[in-house]
Amino acid sequence: MMLHLGSKPVLVASSAEAARDIMKTDDLVWSNRPKTRMADKLLYGSRDVTFSPYGEYWRQIKSVTMLHLFNNKRVQSFRDVREEETSNMIEKIRQGCDSSSSVTDLRDLFSSLTNNIISRVALGRKYDEGNKSGMTAKETIEKLLELLGAFNIGDYIPLLEWVNRITGLDTKVEKVAKQLDTFLESVFEEHEIRNKKREYRAGEAKDFLDVLLEIQEGKETRFPLQRDSLKALLLGSFAAGTYTAYTALEWTMTELLRHPRAMETLQNEVRGLVQGKAEITEDDLGNMQYLKAVIKESFRLHPLIPLLIPRESTEDVKLLDYHIPAKTQVIINAWAIGRDQLSWEKPEEFRPERFLNSDIDVKGLNFELIPFGAGRRGCPGITFAIMVNELALARVVHKFNFALPKG
């Protein structure tokens, strides 16, 4: 479907076939990002991996992200963090069950869990009580995501850019950008003081910021990593990791509560596989096939970003025999693809069993299921996100039985 949003031609792709052409066949042509004022203002000129325009700079920071932040060894090094924070969440649920209020807000607990994990992994510690900036990590990310998702009319009708001054959007963006920078500067200062004093605990995994500072000093890249680039990379990984993980957990639990039989099947699998063990560890997850099927089915019905972040063609290209001119934006409708009757039997139903004897995965090779995107612009943190989701879900259904409040 071709739309014209102001002066911009925008293509909406809603089939697995179209998604395959865009993210595989002609992935290079579609690897650019349209310029957005929000990303420029909030992410230091769009210097993060997600919004950076395609080119040498993007290739370098994508390489840094894949080789140094999200490689398998690094992801595994944070296993203790994931297990410890998940145990903390389980204890909070248990305390809530023992209190006078019998209702537990899982959304808030899932949000805190993912914020705490990503905060420790990216920044070295939890910032749940704020710092010099007066902001907690959770507040920081909420404000960032709200504005990144805001509609900026100037991106589509440049002559109306002034409207944002009237509505107050410009003022809000500038205020949040300043708060974000103050927060990050205080985090940098903490790391630099600690690194000078060499205050490391034995066996402690280095957080993302430590790794990035080492890369900056060691000149492992062919270009200088400026401080603003480090900040943008941190913000991007923080925002993506936090939002996607707790949104996925919330939708998965929602569907399990709607489908008690699926909940019972999952609990039987989890409890049966860990009989006699006090706690589930990540080593146990590999054998939990129904757990993996439940999460995939949740991703299919409720993709983390229903309309994937837009791409832009760098040259004229053919797509399903249509001629698409250069500088056309494309929005891939992952929500529609996950409910397409041509790809899925009874697509509106929550049926995890459909994945039990299926090779379809979420890693960007099967275009019927693309919650993390695919190709060059696919999410680099897939493995980390899935580990958080699987461990949290397995432990929650292992320890507790659930019912909706007041029947």
C-alpha positions as CSV (number, residue, x, y, z in Angstrom):
1,M,0.0,0.0,0.0
2,M,1.5,3.4,-1.0
3,L,0.6,6.4,1.0
4,H,1.7,10.0,0.8
5,L,2.3,11.5,4.2
6,G,2.8,15.2,3.4
7,S,5.7,15.3,1.0
8,K,7.0,11.8,1.8
9,P,6.0,8.7,-0.1
10,V,5.5,5.9,2.4
11,L,5.1,2.2,1.4
12,V,3.4,-0.2,3.9
13,A,4.4,-3.8,3.5
14,S,2.0,-6.3,5.1
15,S,3.0,-9.7,3.8
16,A,5.9,-12.1,4.5
17,E,6.8,-12.1,0.7
18,A,7.2,-8.3,0.7
19,A,9.1,-8.4,4.0
20,R,11.5,-10.9,2.5
21,D,12.2,-8.8,-0.6
22,I,12.8,-5.7,1.6
23,M,14.9,-7.4,4.4
24,K,16.7,-10.0,2.4
25,T,16.6,-9.8,-1.4
26,D,17.1,-6.0,-1.6
27,D,18.2,-5.5,2.0
28,L,21.1,-3.2,1.0
29,V,18.8,-0.9,-1.0
30,W,16.4,-0.6,2.0
31,S,19.1,-0.3,4.7
32,N,18.8,3.4,5.2
33,R,16.8,5.2,7.9
34,P,14.7,8.2,7.2
35,K,15.9,11.3,9.1
36,T,13.7,12.1,12.1
37,R,14.0,15.2,14.2
38,M,13.1,13.3,17.4
39,A,16.0,10.8,17.0
40,D,18.4,13.7,16.1
41,K,17.5,15.7,19.2
42,L,17.4,12.8,21.7
43,L,20.1,10.5,20.4
44,Y,22.9,12.9,19.7
45,G,22.3,13.4,16.0
46,S,20.9,9.8,15.5
47,R,24.3,8.3,16.5
48,D,22.8,5.1,17.9
49,V,22.6,1.8,16.0
50,T,18.8,1.9,15.4
51,F,18.3,5.4,13.9
52,S,21.8,6.1,12.4
53,P,21.7,6.5,8.6
54,Y,23.3,3.7,6.6
55,G,27.0,4.3,5.8
56,E,30.5,3.8,7.2
57,Y,29.6,5.2,10.7
58,W,26.6,2.9,11.0
59,R,28.7,-0.1,9.9
60,Q,31.4,0.7,12.5
61,I,29.0,1.1,15.5
62,K,27.0,-2.0,14.4
63,S,30.3,-3.9,14.4
64,V,31.1,-2.6,17.9
65,T,27.6,-3.6,19.1
66,M,27.7,-7.1,17.7
67,L,31.4,-7.9,18.5
68,H,31.7,-6.3,21.9
69,L,28.3,-5.8,23.5
70,F,26.0,-8.6,22.3
71,N,28.4,-11.5,21.4
72,N,27.6,-14.8,23.1
73,K,30.4,-14.6,25.6
74,R,29.3,-11.1,26.8
75,V,25.6,-12.2,27.0
76,Q,26.6,-15.2,29.0
77,S,28.7,-13.1,31.4
78,F,25.6,-11.5,32.7
79,R,23.8,-14.7,33.6
80,D,24.2,-14.0,37.3
81,V,22.6,-10.6,36.9
82,R,19.5,-12.1,35.1
83,E,19.1,-14.9,37.6
84,E,19.6,-12.6,40.6
85,E,17.1,-9.9,39.5
86,T,14.6,-12.6,38.5
87,S,14.9,-14.1,42.0
88,N,14.3,-10.6,43.4
89,M,11.1,-10.3,41.4
90,I,9.9,-13.7,42.6
91,E,10.4,-12.6,46.2
92,K,8.4,-9.4,45.6
93,I,5.5,-11.4,44.2
94,R,5.7,-13.8,47.2
95,Q,5.6,-10.8,49.6
96,G,2.7,-9.4,47.7
97,C,0.8,-12.7,48.1
98,D,1.5,-12.6,51.8
99,S,0.3,-9.1,52.3
100,S,-3.3,-7.9,52.9
101,S,-3.7,-7.1,49.2
102,S,-4.2,-10.2,47.2
103,V,-3.7,-8.5,43.8
104,T,-0.3,-8.4,42.2
105,D,0.5,-5.9,39.4
106,L,2.7,-7.9,37.1
107,R,3.2,-5.1,34.6
108,D,5.0,-3.0,37.2
109,L,7.1,-6.0,38.3
110,F,8.1,-6.9,34.8
111,S,9.0,-3.4,34.0
112,S,11.2,-3.1,37.2
113,L,12.8,-6.5,36.4
114,T,13.9,-5.5,32.9
115,N,14.9,-2.0,34.0
116,N,17.1,-3.4,36.7
117,I,18.7,-6.0,34.5
118,I,19.5,-3.6,31.6
119,S,20.6,-0.9,34.1
120,R,23.1,-3.3,35.7
121,V,24.3,-4.7,32.3
122,A,24.6,-1.3,30.5
123,L,25.5,1.1,33.3
124,G,27.0,-1.1,36.1
125,R,24.3,-0.7,38.8
126,K,20.7,0.0,39.4
127,Y,19.6,3.6,39.2
128,D,16.1,3.0,40.8
129,E,16.6,5.9,43.3
130,G,17.9,8.5,40.9
131,N,21.3,10.2,40.8
132,K,22.6,13.7,40.4
133,S,20.2,14.3,37.6
134,G,17.3,13.5,39.9
135,M,16.0,10.9,37.4
136,T,15.8,7.1,37.8
137,A,16.7,4.8,34.9
138,K,13.1,3.9,34.5
139,E,11.9,7.5,34.2
140,T,14.8,8.2,31.8
141,I,13.7,5.5,29.4
142,E,10.0,6.2,29.7
143,K,10.5,9.8,28.6
144,L,12.9,8.8,25.8
145,L,10.4,6.2,24.4
146,E,7.5,8.6,24.6
147,L,9.2,11.2,22.6
148,L,10.8,8.9,20.0
149,G,7.3,7.6,19.3
150,A,5.8,11.1,19.1
151,F,4.5,12.4,15.7
152,N,6.6,15.3,14.4
153,I,4.7,16.9,11.6
154,G,7.8,18.7,10.3
155,D,9.3,15.3,9.2
156,Y,6.5,15.1,6.6
157,I,5.5,18.7,6.0
158,P,8.7,20.8,6.6
159,L,6.7,24.1,6.2
160,L,4.7,23.2,9.4
161,E,7.7,22.6,11.6
162,W,6.7,25.7,13.6
163,V,3.6,23.9,14.9
164,N,5.8,22.1,17.4
165,R,6.7,25.4,19.0
166,I,3.0,26.2,19.5
167,T,2.1,22.8,20.9
168,G,5.1,22.8,23.3
169,L,6.7,19.7,21.8
170,D,10.0,21.4,21.0
171,T,10.3,22.7,24.6
172,K,9.5,19.2,25.9
173,V,12.1,17.5,23.7
174,E,14.8,20.0,24.6
175,K,14.0,19.6,28.3
176,V,14.2,15.7,28.1
177,A,17.3,15.8,26.0
178,K,19.0,17.9,28.7
179,Q,17.8,15.6,31.4
180,L,19.1,12.5,29.5
181,D,22.5,14.1,29.0
182,T,22.7,15.1,32.7
183,F,21.8,11.6,33.7
184,L,24.4,10.0,31.3
185,E,27.1,12.5,32.3
186,S,26.7,11.5,36.0
187,V,27.0,7.8,35.0
188,F,30.2,8.6,33.0
189,E,31.7,10.5,36.0
190,E,31.0,7.5,38.3
191,H,32.7,5.1,35.9
192,E,35.7,7.3,35.3
193,I,36.2,7.8,39.1
194,R,35.9,4.1,39.7
195,N,38.2,3.2,36.8
196,K,40.9,5.5,38.1
197,K,40.7,3.9,41.5
198,R,40.4,0.4,39.8
199,E,37.5,-0.4,42.0
200,Y,36.5,-3.8,40.5
201,R,35.2,-6.9,42.3
202,A,36.9,-10.1,41.4
203,G,35.1,-11.9,38.6
204,E,32.7,-9.0,38.0
205,A,31.5,-8.7,34.4
206,K,32.3,-5.4,32.8
207,D,29.2,-3.4,31.9
208,F,28.5,-2.0,28.5
209,L,29.9,1.5,29.4
210,D,33.2,0.0,30.6
211,V,33.5,-1.9,27.4
212,L,32.8,1.2,25.3
213,L,35.3,3.3,27.3
214,E,38.0,0.6,26.7
215,I,37.2,0.6,23.0
216,Q,37.4,4.4,22.9
217,E,40.8,4.4,24.6
218,G,42.2,1.4,22.8
219,K,41.4,2.7,19.4
220,E,40.0,-0.7,18.2
221,T,37.8,1.0,15.7
222,R,39.0,2.8,12.6
223,F,37.3,6.0,13.7
224,P,37.2,7.9,16.9
225,L,34.3,7.0,19.2
226,Q,33.2,10.4,20.5
227,R,31.5,10.7,23.9
228,D,28.2,11.5,22.2
229,S,28.4,8.3,20.3
230,L,28.9,6.3,23.5
231,K,25.9,8.0,25.0
232,A,23.7,7.3,22.0
233,L,24.8,3.6,21.9
234,L,24.0,3.3,25.6
235,L,20.6,5.0,25.3
236,G,19.7,2.9,22.3
237,S,20.5,-0.4,23.8
238,F,18.9,0.5,27.1
239,A,15.7,1.7,25.6
240,A,15.3,-1.3,23.2
241,G,16.3,-3.9,25.8
242,T,14.0,-2.6,28.5
243,Y,10.8,-1.9,26.5
244,T,10.9,-5.1,24.4
245,A,11.5,-7.4,27.3
246,Y,8.8,-6.3,29.7
247,T,6.2,-5.7,26.9
248,A,6.7,-9.3,25.7
249,L,6.3,-10.6,29.3
250,E,3.2,-8.6,29.8
251,W,1.5,-9.8,26.6
252,T,2.6,-13.4,27.2
253,M,1.1,-13.5,30.7
254,T,-2.1,-11.8,29.4
255,E,-2.6,-14.6,26.8
256,L,-1.9,-17.3,29.4
257,L,-4.5,-15.8,31.7
258,R,-6.9,-15.8,28.8
259,H,-6.1,-19.4,28.0
260,P,-6.0,-21.5,31.3
261,R,-5.3,-24.7,29.3
262,A,-2.2,-23.3,27.8
263,M,-1.1,-22.0,31.3
264,E,-1.7,-25.5,32.8
265,T,0.3,-27.1,29.9
266,L,3.2,-24.7,30.5
267,Q,3.2,-25.2,34.3
268,N,3.2,-29.0,33.9
269,E,6.2,-28.8,31.5
270,V,8.2,-26.4,33.7
271,R,7.4,-28.1,37.0
272,G,8.0,-31.6,35.6
273,L,11.4,-30.7,34.2
274,V,12.7,-29.2,37.4
275,Q,11.3,-31.6,40.0
276,G,13.4,-31.6,43.1
277,K,15.1,-28.3,42.2
278,A,14.5,-25.2,44.3
279,E,15.2,-22.8,41.5
280,I,15.2,-22.8,37.7
281,T,18.4,-21.7,36.1
282,E,19.2,-20.8,32.5
283,D,20.6,-24.4,32.0
284,D,17.1,-25.7,32.4
285,L,15.6,-23.6,29.6
286,G,16.9,-25.5,26.7
287,N,14.5,-28.4,27.4
288,M,11.4,-26.3,27.7
289,Q,9.9,-26.6,24.3
290,Y,6.4,-25.5,25.2
291,L,7.8,-22.4,27.0
292,K,9.6,-21.4,23.8
293,A,6.4,-22.1,21.7
294,V,4.3,-19.9,24.1
295,I,6.8,-17.0,23.7
296,K,6.9,-17.3,19.9
297,E,3.1,-17.4,19.8
298,S,3.0,-14.2,21.9
299,F,5.5,-12.6,19.6
300,R,3.3,-13.5,16.6
301,L,0.1,-12.1,17.9
302,H,1.7,-9.1,19.7
303,P,4.9,-8.1,18.0
304,L,7.1,-5.8,20.2
305,I,6.9,-3.0,17.7
306,P,3.8,-3.6,15.5
307,L,5.0,-1.3,12.8
308,L,8.8,-1.9,12.5
309,I,11.0,1.2,12.5
310,P,10.8,2.7,9.0
311,R,13.5,2.1,6.4
312,E,14.2,4.2,3.3
313,S,15.3,3.2,-0.2
314,T,18.6,4.5,-1.4
315,E,17.9,3.9,-5.1
316,D,15.0,2.9,-7.4
317,V,14.0,-0.7,-6.8
318,K,11.5,-3.3,-7.8
319,L,9.3,-4.8,-5.1
320,L,6.8,-7.5,-6.0
321,D,7.0,-6.3,-9.6
322,Y,6.2,-2.7,-8.6
323,H,8.6,0.1,-9.4
324,I,9.5,1.9,-6.1
325,P,11.5,5.2,-6.5
326,A,14.5,6.1,-4.3
327,K,13.8,8.0,-1.1
328,T,10.6,6.0,-0.4
329,Q,10.0,5.1,3.2
330,V,8.8,1.6,4.0
331,I,7.0,0.6,7.1
332,I,6.8,-3.2,7.6
333,N,3.6,-4.2,9.3
334,A,4.8,-7.0,11.6
335,W,1.3,-7.1,13.3
336,A,-0.5,-7.9,10.0
337,I,2.2,-10.4,8.9
338,G,1.7,-12.3,12.1
339,R,-2.0,-12.6,11.5
340,D,-1.9,-13.3,7.7
341,Q,-4.2,-16.2,6.8
342,L,-1.8,-17.2,4.0
343,S,0.9,-18.0,6.5
344,W,-1.0,-19.1,9.6
345,E,-3.9,-21.4,10.3
346,K,-6.6,-19.7,12.5
347,P,-4.3,-16.7,13.0
348,E,-6.5,-14.9,15.5
349,E,-6.2,-17.8,18.0
350,F,-3.5,-18.2,20.6
351,R,-2.2,-21.7,19.9
352,P,1.4,-22.2,21.0
353,E,1.2,-25.8,19.7
354,R,1.6,-24.5,16.2
355,F,5.4,-24.0,17.0
356,L,6.1,-27.4,18.6
357,N,6.9,-29.2,15.3
358,S,8.0,-26.1,13.4
359,D,11.4,-24.7,12.4
360,I,10.0,-21.1,12.4
361,D,12.1,-18.9,14.7
362,V,12.2,-15.2,15.6
363,K,15.8,-14.6,14.6
364,G,15.1,-13.0,11.2
365,L,15.3,-16.0,8.9
366,N,11.5,-16.7,8.8
367,F,9.7,-13.7,7.5
368,E,6.3,-14.9,8.8
369,L,7.6,-14.0,12.2
370,I,9.8,-10.9,12.5
371,P,9.3,-9.3,16.0
372,F,13.0,-8.2,16.0
373,G,13.2,-7.3,12.3
374,A,15.7,-9.0,10.0
375,G,18.6,-8.3,7.7
376,R,21.2,-5.6,8.3
377,R,18.8,-3.6,10.4
378,G,17.6,-6.5,12.6
379,C,17.9,-6.1,16.4
380,P,21.4,-7.1,17.6
381,G,20.1,-7.9,21.1
382,I,17.8,-10.8,20.2
383,T,19.6,-13.5,22.3
384,F,19.8,-11.3,25.4
385,A,16.1,-10.4,25.2
386,I,14.9,-14.0,24.7
387,M,17.0,-15.2,27.7
388,V,15.4,-12.6,30.0
389,N,11.9,-13.5,28.8
390,E,12.4,-17.3,29.0
391,L,13.9,-17.2,32.5
392,A,11.3,-14.8,34.0
393,L,8.3,-16.6,32.5
394,A,9.6,-20.0,33.6
395,R,10.2,-18.9,37.2
396,V,6.9,-17.1,37.5
397,V,4.8,-20.0,36.3
398,H,7.0,-22.5,38.3
399,K,6.4,-20.7,41.6
400,F,2.9,-19.4,41.4
401,N,-0.7,-20.1,40.3
402,F,-2.6,-17.2,38.8
403,A,-6.2,-16.0,38.5
404,L,-7.8,-12.7,37.6
405,P,-8.9,-10.5,40.5
406,K,-12.6,-10.6,41.5
407,G,-13.3,-13.5,39.1
